[in-house]
Amino acid sequence: MNDTPALTQFRLNFADNGLVHLIFDCPGRTMNVFSDAAIDDIGAFAQWLTTADVTGVLIRSGKDNAFCAGADLNELGVAYDMIMAAAPQRRFDVAFAHFFRLSTALRLLETAGKPVAAAVAGLALGGGCELAMAAHYRVLVDDPKIAMGLPESLVGLLPGGGGTQRLPRLVGLQAAMPILLDGAKLSGEAARTAGLVDRVVAPGEEIAAAEAWLLSDPEPIQPWDRDDRDVLTTAAIDAGITPLRELVLEATLGHYPAPLAILDCVEFGLPQVFDGAIRTEMAIFAHLIQRPEARDMIQTQFLAKTDYDRMRRKDVLPDLIGEAVDVARAALATIGDADALAAAGFGGKSDPKRDRTRNGYWIDTTEGAAARATVAHIDAAVAPVGAGRTHAERRLIDYAVVTAIGYPAYLGGPLASARGPAA
């Protein structure tokens, strides 16, 4: 076919049975990630699919180790800098336009009029799970190491490609929340029983199983697009969300915006038709991505952790790591106000009723700022250790201090906290 789209992160394989295989195979990478280029590829392919002379689409990975590990977090950092470089009144529009491209591409894929199946033979996390959920049929290899999940909350974000809307519509509100809020993953029969996948097969059988469904003349329509779809009442949604919000506030003291934003996405999105719901999700995401927590947690909880674990395995962690931890621990020991430490997120109990106001997150209030200032003594103590260090070394220091002394992860670490939020 001469009109096939030029793709850079995916390959096309046209089978003799009329199916086309969309093969996720990022060049030069050991694992597939959802980059800007991958999002562009999905959009171009979905647009082509609307008029393509094919029977159906099978999405699979060209890698042996995973379907897709999630977003390219380095690109997320670049996007954050781009958004914050814009004038304050323009930041929401910049964020919405940049990140809504994935939602648009996946929505076009599932409404292109052709059946789409996903054969998942490796980890499908974040954007990888969202891509699979945008298929009309999902086959999962039965292996406890092969799982699907949406772990964005663990780095201060929410699934921004429709994940907060597709998942509860597939598995139900209660089953969706541990995956959305806690980063839980589903494998094998648990995924099938929940409704996240349609079939579980032995390794090596996934492609044949997906092709068999595609060739059975299925109707290419998602459950949420059917006229007879089940729609939860606002009362039922509120009954499910309200106790979860209370639990999140008790556990996080309102310091972590992502879980609360996820609850907002579900609460306000589920009553809507799907196209409105994904716009609501992106509006909430566009506000969330501007906050410093996501920036700092990505740097510390993912990028620095990856570097730290690799260096530890090789026994090449620099001495500055131990020095920073010792200094931070000594500074923490001099803070005698246990209530202030608890309020800042060092553990212990604080009053959850104070933790969220009608105007935003408790950490943004005067009380929250005072609690945050409690840790400034630690930040100041660690600052000399980080002086003159590379960005990567400073990230390592932050991760080590967060891990070793329970420094609150939402602050990113003492060096990130001292830097403060972007203007």
C-alpha positions as CSV (number, residue, x, y, z in Angstrom):
1,M,0.0,0.0,0.0
2,N,1.6,3.2,-1.2
3,D,-0.4,5.5,1.1
4,T,0.8,3.8,4.3
5,P,2.0,6.3,6.9
6,A,5.7,6.8,7.6
7,L,6.3,5.6,11.1
8,T,9.4,5.9,13.3
9,Q,8.5,4.0,16.5
10,F,6.2,1.4,15.0
11,R,6.5,-1.0,12.1
12,L,3.7,-2.3,9.9
13,N,3.4,-5.9,8.8
14,F,0.6,-6.7,6.3
15,A,-0.6,-10.3,6.8
16,D,-2.0,-12.5,4.0
17,N,-5.3,-12.7,5.9
18,G,-6.1,-9.0,5.5
19,L,-4.9,-7.9,8.9
20,V,-2.2,-5.3,9.6
21,H,0.1,-5.7,12.5
22,L,1.1,-2.5,14.2
23,I,4.4,-3.4,15.9
24,F,5.7,-1.2,18.7
25,D,9.5,-1.3,18.3
26,C,11.3,1.9,19.3
27,P,14.7,2.0,17.4
28,G,17.8,2.3,19.5
29,R,16.0,1.4,22.8
30,T,15.9,-1.8,24.7
31,M,12.3,-1.1,25.8
32,N,9.4,0.6,24.2
33,V,8.4,4.0,25.7
34,F,5.7,6.4,24.8
35,S,7.6,9.4,23.4
36,D,6.3,12.4,21.4
37,A,7.3,10.5,18.3
38,A,5.3,7.4,19.3
39,I,2.3,9.6,19.9
40,D,2.6,11.1,16.4
41,D,2.9,7.6,15.0
42,I,-0.3,6.5,16.6
43,G,-2.1,9.6,15.3
44,A,-0.9,9.1,11.8
45,F,-1.7,5.4,11.8
46,A,-5.2,6.0,13.2
47,Q,-5.9,8.7,10.6
48,W,-4.8,6.3,7.8
49,L,-6.8,3.5,9.3
50,T,-10.1,5.3,8.8
51,T,-9.9,4.7,5.0
52,A,-7.5,1.8,4.9
53,D,-8.4,-1.4,3.1
54,V,-7.6,-3.8,5.9
55,T,-9.8,-6.3,7.9
56,G,-8.4,-5.3,11.3
57,V,-5.4,-4.3,13.4
58,L,-3.2,-6.3,15.7
59,I,-1.1,-4.2,18.1
60,R,1.9,-6.0,19.5
61,S,5.5,-5.4,20.6
62,G,8.6,-5.9,18.6
63,K,10.6,-6.2,21.9
64,D,11.1,-9.4,23.9
65,N,11.0,-7.7,27.3
66,A,7.8,-5.6,27.3
67,F,4.8,-4.2,25.4
68,C,5.5,-0.7,26.6
69,A,7.1,0.6,29.8
70,G,5.2,3.9,29.8
71,A,6.0,7.5,29.0
72,D,9.4,8.9,28.2
73,L,9.9,10.7,31.5
74,N,12.9,12.7,30.2
75,E,10.5,14.2,27.6
76,L,8.1,15.0,30.3
77,G,10.7,17.1,32.0
78,V,11.3,19.0,28.8
79,A,7.6,19.5,28.4
80,Y,7.4,20.9,32.0
81,D,10.1,23.4,31.2
82,M,8.3,24.4,28.0
83,I,5.0,24.9,29.8
84,M,6.5,26.9,32.7
85,A,8.5,29.1,30.2
86,A,5.1,30.4,28.8
87,A,3.3,33.3,30.3
88,P,1.3,32.2,33.4
89,Q,-2.0,32.8,31.6
90,R,-0.9,30.7,28.7
91,R,0.4,27.7,30.6
92,F,-2.9,25.8,30.7
93,D,-3.5,26.1,27.0
94,V,0.1,25.0,26.2
95,A,-0.1,22.0,28.5
96,F,-3.5,21.0,27.2
97,A,-2.5,21.2,23.5
98,H,0.7,19.3,24.1
99,F,-0.6,16.4,26.1
100,F,-4.1,16.0,24.6
101,R,-2.5,14.6,21.4
102,L,-2.3,11.1,22.9
103,S,-6.0,11.2,23.9
104,T,-6.9,12.4,20.4
105,A,-4.8,9.7,18.7
106,L,-6.2,6.8,20.9
107,R,-9.7,8.1,20.4
108,L,-9.3,8.1,16.7
109,L,-7.8,4.6,16.8
110,E,-10.8,3.1,18.6
111,T,-13.4,5.0,16.4
112,A,-11.7,4.4,13.0
113,G,-14.3,1.8,12.1
114,K,-11.9,-1.2,12.1
115,P,-11.5,-3.8,14.9
116,V,-8.4,-3.4,16.9
117,A,-6.9,-6.1,19.1
118,A,-3.8,-5.9,21.4
119,A,-1.6,-8.9,22.1
120,V,0.2,-8.2,25.3
121,A,3.2,-10.4,25.9
122,G,5.2,-8.1,28.3
123,L,4.7,-5.3,30.8
124,A,2.1,-2.8,29.6
125,L,2.4,0.2,31.9
126,G,1.2,3.8,31.7
127,G,0.8,4.7,28.0
128,G,1.3,1.1,27.1
129,C,-1.7,0.1,29.2
130,E,-3.7,3.0,27.7
131,L,-2.8,1.9,24.2
132,A,-4.0,-1.6,25.0
133,M,-7.2,-0.3,26.6
134,A,-8.0,1.6,23.4
135,A,-8.1,-1.7,21.5
136,H,-11.5,-3.4,21.3
137,Y,-10.0,-6.8,22.4
138,R,-7.0,-7.6,24.6
139,V,-5.1,-10.9,24.9
140,L,-2.7,-11.2,27.8
141,V,0.0,-13.8,28.2
142,D,-0.4,-15.8,31.4
143,D,2.8,-15.0,33.3
144,P,3.0,-13.3,36.7
145,K,5.9,-11.1,35.3
146,I,3.6,-9.8,32.6
147,A,1.2,-7.2,33.9
148,M,-0.9,-4.2,33.0
149,G,-1.1,-1.0,35.1
150,L,-1.2,2.7,35.4
151,P,1.6,3.8,37.8
152,E,1.5,7.5,37.0
153,S,0.4,8.5,40.5
154,L,3.8,7.2,41.9
155,V,5.6,10.0,40.1
156,G,3.0,12.7,40.9
157,L,0.9,12.5,37.7
158,L,-2.3,10.9,36.4
159,P,-2.9,8.8,33.3
160,G,-3.5,11.5,30.6
161,G,-4.4,9.4,27.6
162,G,-7.9,8.5,28.8
163,G,-6.8,6.0,31.4
164,T,-8.8,7.5,34.2
165,Q,-11.9,7.0,32.0
166,R,-11.3,3.7,30.2
167,L,-10.2,1.8,33.2
168,P,-13.2,2.3,35.5
169,R,-15.5,1.7,32.5
170,L,-13.8,-1.6,31.9
171,V,-13.3,-3.0,35.4
172,G,-15.7,-1.0,37.5
173,L,-15.1,1.9,39.9
174,Q,-13.9,0.0,42.9
175,A,-11.5,-2.3,41.0
176,A,-10.0,0.6,39.1
177,M,-9.1,2.7,42.1
178,P,-6.1,0.6,43.5
179,I,-4.6,0.7,40.0
180,L,-5.1,4.4,39.6
181,L,-4.2,5.5,43.1
182,D,-1.6,3.0,44.2
183,G,0.0,1.8,41.0
184,A,-1.3,-1.7,41.4
185,K,-0.9,-4.1,38.5
186,L,-3.0,-6.9,37.2
187,S,-1.7,-10.2,35.6
188,G,-3.2,-13.3,34.2
189,E,-6.6,-14.5,35.3
190,A,-6.9,-11.5,37.7
191,A,-6.8,-9.2,34.7
192,R,-9.4,-11.3,32.8
193,T,-11.7,-11.6,35.8
194,A,-11.6,-7.9,36.4
195,G,-12.4,-7.2,32.8
196,L,-9.2,-5.5,31.9
197,V,-8.4,-8.2,29.2
198,D,-10.6,-10.5,27.3
199,R,-8.5,-13.6,27.1
200,V,-5.4,-15.1,28.8
201,V,-3.2,-17.5,26.9
202,A,0.0,-19.4,27.2
203,P,3.2,-17.8,25.9
204,G,3.4,-17.9,22.1
205,E,-0.4,-18.2,21.6
206,E,-1.3,-14.5,21.9
207,I,-1.0,-13.5,18.3
208,A,-3.1,-16.4,17.0
209,A,-5.7,-15.7,19.7
210,A,-5.9,-12.0,18.8
211,E,-6.0,-12.7,15.0
212,A,-8.8,-15.3,15.5
213,W,-11.0,-12.6,17.2
214,L,-10.2,-10.0,14.5
215,L,-11.2,-12.5,11.8
216,S,-14.5,-13.3,13.5
217,D,-16.2,-10.2,12.0
218,P,-16.5,-8.4,15.4
219,E,-18.2,-5.1,15.8
220,P,-15.5,-2.4,16.3
221,I,-17.1,-0.4,19.0
222,Q,-16.1,0.2,22.6
223,P,-18.4,-0.5,25.5
224,W,-18.5,3.2,26.4
225,D,-19.7,4.1,22.9
226,R,-22.7,1.8,22.9
227,D,-26.2,3.2,23.1
228,D,-27.0,0.6,25.8
229,R,-23.9,1.3,27.9
230,D,-24.1,1.3,31.7
231,V,-23.8,4.7,33.2
232,L,-23.3,5.1,37.0
233,T,-25.4,7.7,38.6
234,T,-23.7,10.7,40.2
235,A,-24.9,9.4,43.6
236,A,-23.3,6.1,43.0
237,I,-20.0,7.7,41.9
238,D,-20.1,10.0,44.9
239,A,-20.7,7.1,47.3
240,G,-17.6,5.4,45.8
241,I,-15.3,8.4,45.7
242,T,-16.0,10.2,49.0
243,P,-14.6,7.5,51.3
244,L,-11.6,7.1,49.0
245,R,-10.9,10.8,49.2
246,E,-11.0,10.7,52.9
247,L,-8.5,7.8,52.9
248,V,-6.2,9.5,50.5
249,L,-6.2,12.7,52.7
250,E,-5.5,10.7,55.8
251,A,-2.6,8.9,54.1
252,T,-1.1,11.8,52.3
253,L,-2.1,14.8,54.4
254,G,-3.0,16.5,51.1
255,H,0.6,16.9,50.1
256,Y,0.3,14.7,47.0
257,P,-1.9,16.3,44.4
258,A,-2.0,13.4,42.0
259,P,-4.3,11.0,43.9
260,L,-6.8,13.8,44.5
261,A,-6.6,14.9,40.9
262,I,-7.3,11.3,39.8
263,L,-10.3,11.2,42.1
264,D,-11.5,14.4,40.5
265,C,-11.1,12.9,37.0
266,V,-13.2,9.9,37.9
267,E,-15.8,11.8,39.8
268,F,-16.4,14.4,37.1
269,G,-15.6,12.3,34.1
270,L,-17.6,9.1,34.6
271,P,-21.1,10.8,34.3
272,Q,-20.1,12.2,30.9
273,V,-20.1,10.8,27.4
274,F,-16.5,9.7,26.6
275,D,-15.4,12.6,24.4
276,G,-16.3,15.0,27.2
277,A,-14.8,12.8,29.8
278,I,-11.3,12.8,28.2
279,R,-11.4,16.5,27.9
280,T,-12.2,16.8,31.6
281,E,-9.3,14.4,32.4
282,M,-6.9,16.6,30.3
283,A,-8.1,19.8,31.9
284,I,-7.2,18.4,35.3
285,F,-3.9,17.0,33.9
286,A,-3.0,20.4,32.4
287,H,-3.3,21.9,35.9
288,L,-1.5,19.1,37.6
289,I,1.6,19.1,35.3
290,Q,2.3,22.7,36.3
291,R,2.8,21.8,39.9
292,P,6.4,21.2,41.2
293,E,5.5,17.8,42.8
294,A,5.3,16.0,39.5
295,R,8.6,17.5,38.3
296,D,10.4,16.7,41.5
297,M,9.0,13.2,41.9
298,I,9.9,12.2,38.3
299,Q,13.4,13.4,38.9
300,T,13.8,11.7,42.3
301,Q,11.5,8.7,42.4
302,F,12.1,7.5,38.9
303,L,15.2,8.9,37.1
304,A,17.4,9.1,40.2
305,K,16.2,5.7,41.5
306,T,17.1,4.2,38.2
307,D,20.6,5.6,38.4
308,Y,21.0,4.7,42.1
309,D,19.9,1.1,41.6
310,R,22.3,0.7,38.7
311,M,25.2,2.2,40.5
312,R,24.5,0.2,43.6
313,R,24.5,-3.1,41.7
314,K,27.9,-2.1,40.3
315,D,29.1,-1.0,43.7
316,V,30.0,2.4,42.4
317,L,27.8,4.7,44.5
318,P,29.8,7.9,45.2
319,D,30.8,8.8,48.8
320,L,28.8,12.0,48.6
321,I,25.6,9.8,49.0
322,G,26.5,8.6,52.4
323,E,27.7,12.1,53.4
324,A,24.4,13.7,52.4
325,V,22.4,11.1,54.3
326,D,24.5,11.5,57.4
327,V,24.1,15.3,57.3
328,A,20.3,15.0,56.7
329,R,19.8,12.5,59.5
330,A,21.7,14.7,61.9
331,A,19.7,17.8,60.9
332,L,16.4,15.9,61.3
333,A,17.4,14.9,64.8
334,T,17.7,18.5,65.9
335,I,14.0,19.3,64.9
336,G,12.1,18.7,68.1
337,D,8.6,19.6,66.9
338,A,7.1,16.1,66.2
339,D,3.7,17.7,65.2
340,A,5.4,20.0,62.7
341,L,7.3,17.1,61.2
342,A,4.2,15.0,60.9
343,A,2.3,17.8,59.3
344,A,5.1,18.2,56.8
345,G,4.8,14.5,55.8
346,F,7.6,12.8,57.9
347,G,5.1,10.3,59.3
348,G,2.9,10.4,62.4
349,K,-0.6,11.8,62.5
350,S,-2.0,15.2,61.5
351,D,-5.6,16.4,61.3
352,P,-6.9,15.3,57.9
353,K,-9.7,17.8,58.1
354,R,-7.2,20.6,57.6
355,D,-5.6,18.9,54.6
356,R,-7.8,20.2,51.8
357,T,-9.5,23.5,51.4
358,R,-12.1,24.7,48.9
359,N,-9.4,26.6,47.1
360,G,-6.9,23.8,46.5
361,Y,-4.4,21.6,48.3
362,W,-3.6,22.1,52.0
363,I,0.1,22.4,51.2
364,D,-0.7,25.6,49.3
365,T,-2.3,27.2,52.4
366,T,-0.5,29.3,55.0
367,E,-0.6,26.3,57.4
368,G,0.9,24.1,54.7
369,A,3.7,26.5,53.9
370,A,4.6,26.6,57.6
371,A,4.8,22.8,57.7
372,R,6.9,22.8,54.6
373,A,9.2,25.3,56.1
374,T,9.9,22.8,58.9
375,V,12.1,20.9,56.6
376,A,14.1,23.9,55.5
377,H,16.6,23.2,58.2
378,I,17.4,19.9,56.6
379,D,17.6,21.5,53.1
380,A,20.1,24.1,54.4
381,A,22.2,21.4,56.0
382,V,22.4,19.3,52.8
383,A,22.9,22.2,50.5
384,P,26.8,22.3,50.9
385,V,27.1,18.7,49.9
386,G,25.2,19.4,46.7
387,A,27.1,22.6,45.9
388,G,29.0,22.3,42.6
389,R,27.6,18.8,41.8
390,T,26.1,17.8,38.5
391,H,22.4,17.6,38.0
392,A,22.6,13.8,38.1
393,E,24.6,13.8,41.4
394,R,22.1,16.2,43.0
395,R,19.3,13.9,42.0
396,L,21.1,11.0,43.6
397,I,21.5,12.9,46.8
398,D,17.8,13.7,46.9
399,Y,16.7,10.1,46.3
400,A,19.1,8.8,48.9
401,V,17.8,11.3,51.6
402,V,14.2,10.5,50.7
403,T,14.8,6.8,51.0
404,A,17.0,6.8,54.1
405,I,15.3,9.3,56.5
406,G,11.7,9.4,55.1
407,Y,12.1,12.9,53.7
408,P,8.8,13.7,52.1
409,A,8.8,12.5,48.5
410,Y,6.4,15.2,47.3
411,L,9.2,17.7,47.9
412,G,11.6,15.8,45.7
413,G,14.4,15.8,48.3
414,P,16.3,18.5,50.2
415,L,18.1,20.0,47.1
416,A,14.9,20.0,45.0
417,S,12.9,21.5,47.9
418,A,15.5,24.3,48.4
419,R,15.2,25.2,44.7
420,G,11.5,25.7,45.2
421,P,8.7,25.7,42.5
422,A,9.3,27.4,39.2
423,A,8.1,30.9,38.7
